[in-house]
Protein backbone atom coordinates (compact mmCIF):
# COMPACT_ATOMS: atom_id res chain seq x y z
CA UNK A 1 0.00 0.00 0.00
CA UNK A 2 2.81 2.39 0.91
CA UNK A 3 4.61 1.58 -2.36
CA UNK A 4 1.47 2.37 -4.36
CA UNK A 5 1.05 5.66 -2.53
CA UNK A 6 4.70 6.60 -3.14
CA UNK A 7 4.35 5.65 -6.82
CA UNK A 8 1.21 7.76 -7.18
CA UNK A 9 2.84 10.73 -5.42
CA UNK A 10 5.93 10.41 -7.61
CA UNK A 11 3.84 10.30 -10.79
CA UNK A 12 1.77 13.30 -9.67
CA UNK A 13 4.92 15.23 -8.80
CA UNK A 14 6.42 14.50 -12.21
CA UNK A 15 3.21 15.58 -13.96
CA UNK A 16 3.12 18.85 -12.03
CA UNK A 17 6.79 19.56 -12.69
CA UNK A 18 6.51 18.76 -16.40
CA UNK A 19 3.55 21.14 -16.75
CA UNK A 20 5.65 23.92 -15.24
CA UNK A 21 8.31 23.82 -17.95
CA UNK A 22 8.78 27.39 -19.04
CA UNK A 23 8.27 28.04 -22.74
CA UNK A 24 11.02 29.88 -24.59
CA UNK A 25 10.42 33.58 -25.07
CA UNK A 26 11.97 35.73 -27.77
CA UNK A 27 11.97 39.35 -28.83
CA UNK A 28 8.59 40.51 -30.24
CA UNK A 29 10.00 40.76 -33.76
CA UNK A 30 11.83 38.34 -36.06
CA UNK A 31 15.55 37.83 -35.59
CA UNK A 32 17.53 35.71 -38.04
CA UNK A 33 20.98 34.13 -38.07
CA UNK A 34 22.90 32.63 -40.94
CA UNK A 35 23.12 28.91 -40.18
CA UNK A 36 25.07 27.96 -43.28
CA UNK A 37 25.65 27.92 -47.02
CA UNK A 38 25.97 24.52 -48.67
CA UNK A 39 28.86 25.55 -50.91
CA UNK A 40 30.77 28.68 -51.83
CA UNK A 41 31.98 27.51 -55.26
CA UNK A 42 29.58 26.39 -57.97
CA UNK A 43 30.49 25.21 -61.49
CA UNK A 44 27.37 25.43 -63.66
CA UNK A 45 28.94 24.09 -66.87
CA UNK A 46 31.79 21.71 -66.17
CA UNK A 47 33.85 21.06 -69.28
CA UNK A 48 33.11 17.35 -69.08
CA UNK A 49 29.58 16.16 -69.64
CA UNK A 50 27.55 19.35 -70.06
CA UNK A 51 25.53 21.28 -67.47
CA UNK A 52 26.09 20.53 -63.83
CA UNK A 53 23.37 20.02 -61.28
CA UNK A 54 25.32 22.06 -58.73
CA UNK A 55 23.16 24.33 -56.67
CA UNK A 56 23.42 26.05 -53.35
CA UNK A 57 21.20 26.13 -50.32
CA UNK A 58 21.19 28.78 -47.65
CA UNK A 59 19.87 28.00 -44.18
CA UNK A 60 18.77 30.73 -41.82
CA UNK A 61 17.59 30.34 -38.25
CA UNK A 62 14.83 32.54 -36.88
CA UNK A 63 13.05 33.47 -33.67
CA UNK A 64 9.95 35.62 -33.18
CA UNK A 65 8.30 36.25 -29.84
CA UNK A 66 4.93 37.04 -31.42
CA UNK A 67 4.95 34.27 -34.02
CA UNK A 68 3.26 34.87 -37.32
CA UNK A 69 6.03 33.96 -39.74
CA UNK A 70 4.53 33.18 -43.11
CA UNK A 71 1.30 33.98 -44.90
CA UNK A 72 -2.07 33.81 -43.15
CA UNK A 73 -3.31 31.20 -45.58
CA UNK A 74 -1.32 28.42 -47.13
CA UNK A 75 0.33 25.25 -46.02
CA UNK A 76 3.54 25.02 -48.01
CA UNK A 77 6.57 26.94 -49.18
CA UNK A 78 6.42 28.71 -52.52
CA UNK A 79 9.10 28.85 -55.15
CA UNK A 80 11.56 31.68 -55.52
CA UNK A 81 10.33 34.56 -57.63
CA UNK A 82 12.47 37.17 -59.35
CA UNK A 83 11.52 40.81 -58.81
CA UNK A 84 12.56 43.42 -61.37
CA UNK A 85 15.24 45.41 -59.60
CA UNK A 86 14.62 48.96 -60.78
CA UNK A 87 15.20 51.12 -57.73
CA UNK A 88 14.92 51.12 -53.95
CA UNK A 89 11.55 52.87 -54.03
CA UNK A 90 10.00 49.58 -55.13
CA UNK A 91 11.29 47.67 -52.09
CA UNK A 92 8.55 48.88 -49.69
CA UNK A 93 5.71 47.54 -51.85
CA UNK A 94 7.50 44.19 -52.20
CA UNK A 95 8.06 43.90 -48.44
CA UNK A 96 4.44 44.84 -47.69
CA UNK A 97 3.02 42.11 -49.95
CA UNK A 98 1.52 39.62 -47.44
CA UNK A 99 2.11 36.68 -49.79
CA UNK A 100 5.89 36.77 -49.22
CA UNK A 101 8.04 36.73 -46.11
CA UNK A 102 11.63 36.04 -47.24
CA UNK A 103 13.53 38.65 -49.22
CA UNK A 104 17.06 38.94 -50.46
CA UNK A 105 19.44 41.18 -52.30
CA UNK A 106 21.95 39.67 -54.68
CA UNK A 107 25.29 41.44 -54.85
CA UNK A 108 27.54 40.67 -57.81
CA UNK A 109 31.22 41.40 -58.13
CA UNK A 110 31.56 45.15 -58.53
CA UNK A 111 32.76 44.94 -62.13
CA UNK A 112 29.49 43.25 -63.18
CA UNK A 113 26.72 44.84 -61.13
CA UNK A 114 26.06 46.99 -58.12
CA UNK A 115 22.37 46.16 -57.79
CA UNK A 116 21.18 46.88 -54.32
CA UNK A 117 17.43 46.45 -54.34
CA UNK A 118 15.36 43.37 -53.58
CA UNK A 119 15.52 40.99 -56.49
CA UNK A 120 14.26 37.67 -55.07
CA UNK A 121 11.23 36.84 -52.92
CA UNK A 122 10.05 33.61 -51.37
CA UNK A 123 7.33 32.38 -49.04
CA UNK A 124 8.35 30.11 -46.21
CA UNK A 125 5.35 28.51 -44.55
CA UNK A 126 5.99 28.30 -40.82
CA UNK A 127 3.13 26.87 -38.72
CA UNK A 128 2.24 28.81 -35.59
CA UNK A 129 2.79 27.24 -32.19
CA UNK A 130 -0.70 26.78 -30.69
CA UNK A 131 0.67 26.56 -27.13
CA UNK A 132 2.91 29.62 -27.25
CA UNK A 133 3.31 32.65 -29.49
CA UNK A 134 7.10 32.41 -29.42
CA UNK A 135 8.45 30.39 -32.33
CA UNK A 136 11.84 29.41 -33.64
CA UNK A 137 13.10 27.30 -36.48
CA UNK A 138 15.02 27.26 -39.72
CA UNK A 139 14.23 28.25 -43.28
CA UNK A 140 16.12 26.76 -46.19
CA UNK A 141 16.41 28.72 -49.43
CA UNK A 142 17.57 27.45 -52.81
CA UNK A 143 18.51 30.50 -54.91
CA UNK A 144 18.58 30.19 -58.68
CA UNK A 145 22.21 30.53 -59.67
CA UNK A 146 22.93 31.71 -63.20
CA UNK A 147 25.98 32.26 -65.33
CA UNK A 148 27.24 35.85 -65.30
CA UNK A 149 26.20 38.15 -68.15
CA UNK A 150 29.87 38.75 -69.02
CA UNK A 151 32.78 36.41 -68.57
CA UNK A 152 32.93 32.92 -67.14
CA UNK A 153 33.26 33.71 -63.43
CA UNK A 154 31.08 35.70 -61.06
CA UNK A 155 31.22 36.29 -57.34
CA UNK A 156 27.93 36.90 -55.56
CA UNK A 157 26.68 37.19 -52.03
CA UNK A 158 23.16 37.39 -50.70
CA UNK A 159 21.75 39.68 -48.04
CA UNK A 160 18.61 38.09 -46.57
CA UNK A 161 15.87 39.23 -44.22
CA UNK A 162 12.32 38.16 -43.32
CA UNK A 163 9.17 39.83 -42.09
CA UNK A 164 6.28 38.59 -39.99
CA UNK A 165 2.53 39.01 -40.47
CA UNK A 166 2.57 42.08 -38.22
CA UNK A 167 4.91 43.75 -40.73
CA UNK A 168 7.95 43.65 -38.45
CA UNK A 169 11.16 43.23 -40.42
CA UNK A 170 14.11 41.22 -39.13
CA UNK A 171 17.77 42.07 -39.15
CA UNK A 172 19.75 41.22 -42.28
CA UNK A 173 22.32 38.46 -42.66
CA UNK A 174 24.84 38.23 -45.47
CA UNK A 175 26.33 35.09 -46.98
CA UNK A 176 30.03 34.71 -47.63
CA UNK A 177 31.07 35.30 -51.25
CA UNK A 178 30.00 32.52 -53.61
CA UNK A 179 32.09 31.99 -56.75
CA UNK A 180 30.14 30.86 -59.82
CA UNK A 181 32.07 29.39 -62.73
CA UNK A 182 30.59 28.73 -66.17
CA UNK A 183 33.12 26.91 -68.34
C-alpha positions as CSV (number, residue, x, y, z in Angstrom):
1,X,0.0,0.0,0.0
2,X,2.8,2.4,0.9
3,X,4.6,1.6,-2.4
4,X,1.5,2.4,-4.4
5,X,1.0,5.7,-2.5
6,X,4.7,6.6,-3.1
7,X,4.4,5.6,-6.8
8,X,1.2,7.8,-7.2
9,X,2.8,10.7,-5.4
10,X,5.9,10.4,-7.6
11,X,3.8,10.3,-10.8
12,X,1.8,13.3,-9.7
13,X,4.9,15.2,-8.8
14,X,6.4,14.5,-12.2
15,X,3.2,15.6,-14.0
16,X,3.1,18.8,-12.0
17,X,6.8,19.6,-12.7
18,X,6.5,18.8,-16.4
19,X,3.5,21.1,-16.8
20,X,5.7,23.9,-15.2
21,X,8.3,23.8,-18.0
22,X,8.8,27.4,-19.0
23,X,8.3,28.0,-22.7
24,X,11.0,29.9,-24.6
25,X,10.4,33.6,-25.1
26,X,12.0,35.7,-27.8
27,X,12.0,39.4,-28.8
28,X,8.6,40.5,-30.2
29,X,10.0,40.8,-33.8
30,X,11.8,38.3,-36.1
31,X,15.6,37.8,-35.6
32,X,17.5,35.7,-38.0
33,X,21.0,34.1,-38.1
34,X,22.9,32.6,-40.9
35,X,23.1,28.9,-40.2
36,X,25.1,28.0,-43.3
37,X,25.7,27.9,-47.0
38,X,26.0,24.5,-48.7
39,X,28.9,25.6,-50.9
40,X,30.8,28.7,-51.8
41,X,32.0,27.5,-55.3
42,X,29.6,26.4,-58.0
43,X,30.5,25.2,-61.5
44,X,27.4,25.4,-63.7
45,X,28.9,24.1,-66.9
46,X,31.8,21.7,-66.2
47,X,33.8,21.1,-69.3
48,X,33.1,17.4,-69.1
49,X,29.6,16.2,-69.6
50,X,27.5,19.3,-70.1
51,X,25.5,21.3,-67.5
52,X,26.1,20.5,-63.8
53,X,23.4,20.0,-61.3
54,X,25.3,22.1,-58.7
55,X,23.2,24.3,-56.7
56,X,23.4,26.1,-53.4
57,X,21.2,26.1,-50.3
58,X,21.2,28.8,-47.6
59,X,19.9,28.0,-44.2
60,X,18.8,30.7,-41.8
61,X,17.6,30.3,-38.2
62,X,14.8,32.5,-36.9
63,X,13.0,33.5,-33.7
64,X,9.9,35.6,-33.2
65,X,8.3,36.2,-29.8
66,X,4.9,37.0,-31.4
67,X,4.9,34.3,-34.0
68,X,3.3,34.9,-37.3
69,X,6.0,34.0,-39.7
70,X,4.5,33.2,-43.1
71,X,1.3,34.0,-44.9
72,X,-2.1,33.8,-43.1
73,X,-3.3,31.2,-45.6
74,X,-1.3,28.4,-47.1
75,X,0.3,25.3,-46.0
76,X,3.5,25.0,-48.0
77,X,6.6,26.9,-49.2
78,X,6.4,28.7,-52.5
79,X,9.1,28.9,-55.1
80,X,11.6,31.7,-55.5
81,X,10.3,34.6,-57.6
82,X,12.5,37.2,-59.3
83,X,11.5,40.8,-58.8
84,X,12.6,43.4,-61.4
85,X,15.2,45.4,-59.6
86,X,14.6,49.0,-60.8
87,X,15.2,51.1,-57.7
88,X,14.9,51.1,-54.0
89,X,11.5,52.9,-54.0
90,X,10.0,49.6,-55.1
91,X,11.3,47.7,-52.1
92,X,8.6,48.9,-49.7
93,X,5.7,47.5,-51.9
94,X,7.5,44.2,-52.2
95,X,8.1,43.9,-48.4
96,X,4.4,44.8,-47.7
97,X,3.0,42.1,-50.0
98,X,1.5,39.6,-47.4
99,X,2.1,36.7,-49.8
100,X,5.9,36.8,-49.2
101,X,8.0,36.7,-46.1
102,X,11.6,36.0,-47.2
103,X,13.5,38.7,-49.2
104,X,17.1,38.9,-50.5
105,X,19.4,41.2,-52.3
106,X,22.0,39.7,-54.7
107,X,25.3,41.4,-54.9
108,X,27.5,40.7,-57.8
109,X,31.2,41.4,-58.1
110,X,31.6,45.2,-58.5
111,X,32.8,44.9,-62.1
112,X,29.5,43.2,-63.2
113,X,26.7,44.8,-61.1
114,X,26.1,47.0,-58.1
115,X,22.4,46.2,-57.8
116,X,21.2,46.9,-54.3
117,X,17.4,46.4,-54.3
118,X,15.4,43.4,-53.6
119,X,15.5,41.0,-56.5
120,X,14.3,37.7,-55.1
121,X,11.2,36.8,-52.9
122,X,10.1,33.6,-51.4
123,X,7.3,32.4,-49.0
124,X,8.4,30.1,-46.2
125,X,5.4,28.5,-44.6
126,X,6.0,28.3,-40.8
127,X,3.1,26.9,-38.7
128,X,2.2,28.8,-35.6
129,X,2.8,27.2,-32.2
130,X,-0.7,26.8,-30.7
131,X,0.7,26.6,-27.1
132,X,2.9,29.6,-27.2
133,X,3.3,32.6,-29.5
134,X,7.1,32.4,-29.4
135,X,8.5,30.4,-32.3
136,X,11.8,29.4,-33.6
137,X,13.1,27.3,-36.5
138,X,15.0,27.3,-39.7
139,X,14.2,28.2,-43.3
140,X,16.1,26.8,-46.2
141,X,16.4,28.7,-49.4
142,X,17.6,27.4,-52.8
143,X,18.5,30.5,-54.9
144,X,18.6,30.2,-58.7
145,X,22.2,30.5,-59.7
146,X,22.9,31.7,-63.2
147,X,26.0,32.3,-65.3
148,X,27.2,35.9,-65.3
149,X,26.2,38.1,-68.2
150,X,29.9,38.7,-69.0
151,X,32.8,36.4,-68.6
152,X,32.9,32.9,-67.1
153,X,33.3,33.7,-63.4
154,X,31.1,35.7,-61.1
155,X,31.2,36.3,-57.3
156,X,27.9,36.9,-55.6
157,X,26.7,37.2,-52.0
158,X,23.2,37.4,-50.7
159,X,21.7,39.7,-48.0
160,X,18.6,38.1,-46.6
161,X,15.9,39.2,-44.2
162,X,12.3,38.2,-43.3
163,X,9.2,39.8,-42.1
164,X,6.3,38.6,-40.0
165,X,2.5,39.0,-40.5
166,X,2.6,42.1,-38.2
167,X,4.9,43.7,-40.7
168,X,8.0,43.6,-38.4
169,X,11.2,43.2,-40.4
170,X,14.1,41.2,-39.1
171,X,17.8,42.1,-39.2
172,X,19.8,41.2,-42.3
173,X,22.3,38.5,-42.7
174,X,24.8,38.2,-45.5
175,X,26.3,35.1,-47.0
176,X,30.0,34.7,-47.6
177,X,31.1,35.3,-51.2
178,X,30.0,32.5,-53.6
179,X,32.1,32.0,-56.7
180,X,30.1,30.9,-59.8
181,X,32.1,29.4,-62.7
182,X,30.6,28.7,-66.2
183,X,33.1,26.9,-68.3
